[in-house]
Amino acid sequence: MSEQNTQGGSVAAANGQGQNVSLQSVYVKDLSFEAPNGPFLPAQNQDPKIQLNLNTASSPVATDVHEVVLTVTLEAKNGDVPVYLAEVKQGGMFTVRGFGADDTRRILGSFAPNVLFPYIRQTVSDMISKGGFPPFFLPPVNFDALYERSLQERAAQQAGKEGAAPQQVN
């Protein structure tokens, strides 16, 4: 019986009916690596401090097709001396069909970055290794929690704007 339901769902999705999320392609949109002194650092400076920044963005490309870009920026420094700077923008084309606006935003803001993360993790590690440094493996990221936090921050900003009463000058 579950086979019948699965097949029926596939037929409905193929006919453009029902809900459907699919990954169309994954690609490196932008890649940058700078190592001003190369991997040749004095032995006492082998423990750089790493600053990691992560960002996601999505934009519509066509009806039901969205580009999601996951950006990772890593900056390694020994004190004020830069060791390396790496930035990767991993893109993905997603078809999202049959969902409401809120669900579509959640898919693009949470599900899609989760799908792209293993790709960008490998790209970052490979790039840093090819720069002559030990590989850096990005730590796990909870995109669901990050998405929820962004919703809360957006709601707080809107509440702050609505709660601010215009000032009168006497």
Residue, then its C-alpha position, 0 to 999 in steps of 0.5 A: m500500500s505504501e508503494q501505491n502512495t509513493q507512486g501516486g505522490s511521484v506522479a502528482a509531483a511529475n504533473g506539477q501538482g502537490q509539494n516538491v523540493s528538489l536540488q537541480s544543481v550544486y556549484v561553486k559560485d565564488l572562491s578566494f584564497e589568500a596566504p600572504n606569507g604562504p605556509f612558511l610560518p615560524a615554528q612558534n606561530q603554528d596556532p592561528k586564531i580562526q574567525l568563521n563567518l557564515n551567511t546564506a542568501s536566496s533569490p528567485v531565478a524562475t517560477d518555483v526555482h530559487e538560487v541559494v548561496l551559502t557563504v563561508t569566510l575563514e580568517a586565520k591570524n597569528g596576533d595581527v599577522p594574517v595567515y590566510l583568508a579563505e572565502v567560498k560561495q557555494g550555490g545551489m538551484f532548488t525547485v520548490r513547488g506547492f508550498g506556502a510562502d512561510d514554508t518556502r522561506r523555511i525551506l530556502g533558509s534552513f533545508a537548502p543550506n543543510v543540503l549545501f553544507p557538506y559540499i562547502r565543507q569539502t571545498v573549504s577543506d580542499m582549498i586550505s590544504k592546497g594552500g599548504f595548510p592543514p585541512f580545516f573542517l567546518p564544525p557542524v551547523n544547526f541551520d534550523a536554529l539559525y533560521e529560527r533566530s533570524l525570525q526572532e530578530r526580524a520580529a523584534q526589529q519590526a516590533g521596535k519600529e512599530g512600538a516607537a511613537p513619533q516624538q512631538v516638538n513643543 
